[in-house]
């Protein structure tokens, strides 16, 4: 199977003989996809025969389901690998009284999660629809859980998370109270028959905790990374931010918790991954280090899933060649220091190490007074600047590092043309992005082989006028990424083949 072969390639990355950096080829779908208001697209998954694409009338980068007078609508479509549309469905909830909360992909099929509030029982009922590759509705309106909540509680939107090997799906919901936070997890296997709801709580008030990242193991363990606002031991009137890892083992209803950092290693960003090969939960991020020329060090920690006694931690100074490459990023991106870079992806090495991919992504907001309308207007500027790629050994040393230097800014558009999409095979890691948004609109590929050597190649010419929507794309096999693009003001799907 194409997808299984792709997974096998990933697990052997970083341990093979280096090869030359590959060529890339970009081709567009034979017809445009502009469709009467359903113009926001995202590639959500692939089967052996084609690709599932999600459409919406509102931005898929936004959590809002209502903007002005418009309410969110969804369409699910299916394309073959030549990017020809085979079918599409306007999605409606089942039952009709429910509302669609999330559309995702699992085990070669489209998943639609809907919910309906039962006022009499003060409970949220969760329903499941499954669409196959022919567009058929295999499962319709199957109730998979009923979540009873207190009257003062707030619930997050349900979201689908997949295990490391994509053999377990979890529907994840956060329940917020004044003094306790509860996580609801509804797990199902690839048959969609074995469905197991569970919940567990942590004793922190909602104003002091933010769940930052969540991952699911193939065995059903749930790991949640939380950002906590705690008292500064040196000053009771001041709050500091620390991270804590919560682990919910399979069959249990209580979290185990582990301190990730403390005031001696202040952090603002961190992320999780499941190391399926070595049976570990991995935590990675940057911490502020005033003594470092880069302004930051690397925190790399892991927890043995089978024997979760202690979180093994490494704090890594950035020295040598890595220091020279990253020194310019100490104050890059409008004074966003390296330790504030959000972690976009953790690529796991077979030997237990990891490749950390972080980007200088941030927002800036301002208001201005419009004398014509006599009102204040709010503007949001989206920034996606340099990308740092650092390979870390299991012993806690920097093997190599690279920096992709870019400067992307846009206004009030959710940054849909900014950032990058990553591609991984046995030979290399590649980052695809728009090199000059709004000007020459060049599509650029930045590749790094398993020895840390990099190369930049342009996939389109200035006259091609192609702009990626990079975060809406997806790698579909070991040599192909499918991504929506704008070409001459029309929407297409693009296939990028790494040869």
N, C-alpha and C positions, 0 to 999 in steps of 0.2 A: 504494500500500500504506500502511496506517495507520502502520507503524513508520518507513518511509522519509520520510513527510511529517513525522513527529515529529522525525527527525534534521535535516531541512532547517530546521525552525523554530529548533532550538537554535543552529545556526551563524549565524543572523541576529540572535540576541539581543544586546541592547546597542547596536544601530546603527539602530533604527527610531524613529519618532516616539512619544513616551510616550503611553500610553493609560490610562484610568482603571482602578483596581484592580477585579478581577472578583468576581462573586458565586460562591459555592460551594454545592454540593448533595451531601448524603450520603444514600445509600440502602443498605439491608442486603439480603443474599441471601435468597431466599424460604424457605430452610430452614437450620437450624443444621448445623454440621459436626462436632459432638462424636461421636467414633467409637471407643469402647472402647479408650482408651489411646493412640490416634494423634492426640493433641490439640495437638501443636506444628506450626504451619503456617508456610509461607513462599511468597510468590508469586515464582516464579523466571523467568517469561518469558511472551511472548505471540506468537501468530501472527495471521493475518488473521481467524481464526474464533473464537478463544478464548484462554484463559489456562491455563498450566501452574502447578499448585500442588504443593509438596512437603510431605508429612506425615511426622512421626516420633513415636516414643514417648518420645524424650529431647529435651531442649532443643536447638534448632538454633543457639543462640548458643554452645553448648559444643562444644569439640573432643573431649570424652571420648565414646567409643563404648561404654563400660561404666560404669554407676553402680550400686553395690551388686550385686544379683543380676540386674539388667536389662542386656541388651545391645541396642544400637541396631537398630531396624527402620525401613524406609522404605516409604512409599506415594507413588505419583505419580498425580495426578488432573488432569482437564481440565474447565474450565467455559466456557460461552459468555459473551458480554458482558452477558447479563442475570443472570449469576452462578448459572446452573442447572448442576448437575453432569452431564456427558455420559458420563464413564467414570472408573474408577480401577483401578490395578494395584498389588498388593503386589510390591515389587521384590525379586528374588532375583538373586544373582550368576551370571554365566555366564563360565567353567564353574562347577560347583557347589562345587569346592574353593576358589574365590576368595572374597574378602571385599569388600563394597562400600565404597569409599573416599570417593567424592564423587558428588553428583547436581547437575547444572547444566542449562543451556539454551543452545542454539546453533542459528542458522539455522532457527528455527521448530520445533525438535524438542527432546525431552528427552534428555540425555546422562547415562549412568551409567558411572562409571569404577570398575573393580574391580582387585584385585591378588592375586597368588598367589606365595608364596615358594618358590623352587626351591632346596632345601637342597643337592642334588648339585652345582649350578653356582654356588651362593651368589649368586643373582640374583633380582630382583623382576620378575615378569612383569606387564605392564599390559594390561588388556582393556577393550574398548569395547562398550557397548550403546547403540542409538539407538531411541527411541520416537517415532512420528509422531503427528499430531493425532487419529488414529482409535484410538490405543492399540495400534497394531500394532508389533511388534518388527522394525524394518527391518534392523538389524544386531545380531547376537547373539554375544557372546563373541569378538569379533575381537581377536587379540593385536596390539598396536600398538607394543610395545617390550619389551625385556628389559634391565634395568639391573643390571649386575654391580657389586657393592660389596665393599669390604674387610670382613673379619670384625669389625673394631673400629668400623665406621661405624654411624651412625644415620641413618635416613631420615625426613623429614617426610611428612605425609599428602599425597598428590597433590591439587592443586587446579586448577580450570579458570580460566584468564584469557582474556578476549576482547580483540581489537584495538579500536582507536578506533571503527571503522565496523562492527564485529561481522562482519568477513569472514574473519578468521583466529582459530582457537581454539588455545590452548596449554595443555598439561598440565604443570604446574610442580612440581618435586620438589627439595628441598634435601637434600644428603648431607653429614653432619657428621663430620669427623675431628678429631684433636687439633691438627693443624698446617695443615690446608687445608680449605676449604669448596668443594663442587662443586654447581653448578646443572645439573639435567637439564631439558630442555625438549622436549616432543613436540608438534609443530605439525601442524595439519590444516586444510584449506580447507573451503568449504561443501559440497563433494561427499562429504566424509569418505573420500576415496580417496587423495589426496596427503598422506601422513603422513611427517613428517621429524623423527627424533630427533637431538638434539645435546646437547653438554654443554660446560661451561667451569668453570674453578676460579679461586678467589682465595686467595692465600697468607696467610690469617689463621687463628689458632687459634680454635676454636669459642667459647672463653670470652671472646674479645675482639671478636666480631662478631655482630651481629643484623640480619638482613634485614628492613627496615622496611616496604618497599612495592615493588611490581613492576607494570610495565605492558608492553604489547605493541603495536607499531605495525602498521599495515595491511600493511606490507612484510615483517614478520617480525622486526624488530629488538626485542631484549629489553632493557629498562632496569630496573635493580635499585638501590634506594636502601638503603644499609647504615648502621647506627649502629655506630661503632667506639669501643672503649675504648683510648685511647692514653696514652703517658706525657706528663705535663705538662712542657713544656720548662723551666719555671722551678722544677720540683720533681720529681726522678726518682722519688720515693716515692709520688707521687700520680697517679691516672689521671683523664683528662678524656674527655668524649664529643664526638666529631666525626662529621660525616656525609660519606659519599663516594658518588658516583654511578658505577655500573658499567654499561657499554654493551656488548652483544653484537650486533655487526652480522650481517646475514643471510649465511649461508655461512661464517662464521668460528667458531673454537673457542677464542678468547682474548678476554677482556674488556679494553676500554679503561676507565681509571678517571679520575675527576675529583674534586678536592677541592671540597666544597660550602661548608664553613665551617672556621674554626680557633678557637684559644683566644680571639681578640679578639671573636668573635661566637658565644658559647656558645649551643647550641640543644639542646632536648630532644625536639622534635617537628618533623617535616617530611613532605611527601607529594609524589607524582608525578602527572603527567598527560601525555597525548600530544596535542599541538596538530596535528590532522590537516590543518587548513587551511593553516597556516604551516610545516608540516614540522619541528616541534620537540618535544623533550622538555622539560617544564616542571617545575621544582622550586620549592616554596613552603613557607614556614614562618615561625615567629617566633624571634627571637634576643633574649637578655637584654640590656637596655640600661639601666644604672643611672641614666643622665642623663635618661632619658625619664620624663615624668609617668605614662605608662602602664606603665612597667617593661619595655617591649619595643619592638622594631622589626620590620620585615618584611624577610625575605630572599626575593627573587624572581629566579630564575635560569632560563636556558634554553640548550639545546644543539641545534645544527642537526644533524638526523639525517643528511642527505646529505653534510655536510661537518663531521664531529664533531671539530674541532680543539680548541676551547676552550669551557668553560662560561662564558657571559656572565652576569655577576652584578650585581644591584642590591641594595643595602641601603637600606631606606626608613625614614626617621624618621616617626613618627606625630605630625603637627602639626595645628593649626587645628581644624576642626569634628570631625575624626576623633578628635583627642586628647580633646576635651571629652566625646564620647560614650563613649570607652573608659576614661577615667580611673577610673571606678567599678569596672572589671574588673581593676584591678591586683592587688587582694587578694580578689576575689570567689571564691565556691565554696570556702569553708573554707581560705583562704589559698593557693589555686592561682593562681599568677600567669599573666598573659596568655601569656607565652612558653611555658608548659607546656600550653596548649590543644592537644589532638590535632586535626589537620586532617581533617575529615570528608569534604570534597569540594572539588575545584578545578573551577570552571566557566570554560571558556575563552571569551574574547571574540574576535570575528572580527578585531579589529585587532591581536591578539598579546598583549593584556593578559589578566587573569584575575580572577575573583571567588573569594576564599578564604573558605570556610565552616569555622569551627573551634568546638569545643564544650568546655566545662570538664567533661570526663569523667574520672573517677578512681575508684579503689577504696579502701576503708578496711577493714582486717581486725583482728579482735581475738579473743581466746580467753577463755573463762570456765569455771569449775569447777562441774559439776553434782553437787550432793551426793546427789541421788537415784540417779543411775547411777554416781557416784564416778568420773567421767571428765572430761577437758577437752574442750570443744567449740569448734570454730572457726566464726566467723560472718564473712560478707562483706557489707559495705554498699556498694551501687552508687550512685554520684552522677552525675547528668547535669544540669548547671546551665546557665549562660548560654551563648548562641550568638552569636558575633561574625561578621559578614559584611562583608568589605572588598573593594572593587573597586580593582584596581591597573592603571595604564596600562602599555603596553610600554616607556615611557621611565622607569618606576620611580617613579611618583607615585601617591598615594592619590586616586582620583576621588571616592569617597564611602564611607561606612561606616554600619552599623546594628548594633544590639545587641538581641537577643531575650532578655529577662530572665525566667528561670524557675529553679525550685529543685525538682529531682526526686531523691528518695532512696528506696531500697527495700532489703530485706534478703533475702539468700540466694535470689534469684529470677532471676539473670542480668540484671536490669534490663529485663525484657521489655516493660514498659509505659512505659519512659522513653526519652529522646532524641527524635528527630524523623525524619520522612521528607520528602525534598525533591522538589519538582515544578518543572519548568522548561519554559516555552514562549517564544515570541517576545516576549511582553509583560512577563513577570514571573518572578521566582523566589518560590516559596512554601515555607514550612516548616509541616508539620502535626504536632501534638503533643497530648499530654494535659495540659490546663491545671491540673488539681487531682486528682492521682492518689489514689484511695482515698477521696475525699470527694465532691465534686460530679461528678467524672468528665466534665468538659467537654472536647469536642474543639475545638481552636483552630487557626485558620490565620493565619500571619504572612506577609504578602506584601510584596515589595519590587519596585518597577518599575525600569526601566532608567536612571532618574535618581537612584535611591537613596531614593525616597520610600516609606515603609512604612505599612501599615495592618493592624490586627488584627481578625479576625472570628471569632465562635463558630459552629461548624457543628452543635452539638447543644445542647440545653437540659439543665438540671440534672436534670430528671425522666426524661430519655431513658436515663440510666445506661449510656452507651457508653464503652468504653475501647479505644483503639487499641493494637495491637502494632506500633508505627511502623516499626521496623527490619525487620519481616517483609513490608512492603508494597513495591510497585513501580509506577512510572509506566508505563502501557501504551500511551499515545498522547499527542497534543498537548494533550488536555484532560481526561485521566482517570488517576486513580491507584486501584489496587486494594489493599486492606490488610485483614488479619484484625483482628477486633474481638471483645471480650467484651461481651455485652449480657444482663443479668440472669442471669449465671453460665453462659451458653451461648456457644459460638464461632460466629461468622458471618464471611462475607466482606463488606466494605463497598466501595462504589464512591463515590469523591469526584469529582464533575465540576466543573471550573472553567469557568464560563460567561461 
